[in-house]
């Protein structure tokens, strides 16, 4: 149980374009989802927390107009990186938790490269 | 500022021995504690969680929690080369909207 998928697993895009990453909980209802970013050899950095049906809460320093998060259903959250730049290249990982437990389960991550 | 501290390592352990990973946290109100394993280039995988003082065992893994000392550890018995990874300690406090405070991780190397 507790499987989270992400799509795509990797993506290359040109500078100035937008990229959408999907995060799905496959066998449980995810009332809360989290989006992280991880640069090489660094720890996870929380970008935002989203609760189903509500606006996401962004961490300090994360531009909400650049990183659009939608958590429209109990099994799907999306992160859209708008007007991507090379410095946005990173490993983006989502995690999800159900209402009945505290554990976060991670998706496999999406590696974004902006050229 | 709430912090979670881990020794970055690398911690080198011979195959078959016990690996001991440690983590301290600053927020005394923290209530839930998690150990994740992360292989290079992959996302974190939940290994253990512990909410109460004492030990919790799951197979070769034992999590230990001491809230008075604000200390949580992970023991890996009969270490295998496949246990080589970075181990992340994460702590959830009260009134945190379920957000986790992450340690920087300890790199564990199991030598055959």
Interface residues (C-beta under 8 A of the other chain):
Chain A: X32 X34 X43 X44 X46 X49 X57 X91 X93 X95 X97 X102 X103 X104 X105 X106 X107 X108 X109
Chain B: X32 X34 X36 X42 X43 X44 X45 X46 X49 X51 X88 X90 X92 X97 X98 X99 X100 X102 X103 X104 X105
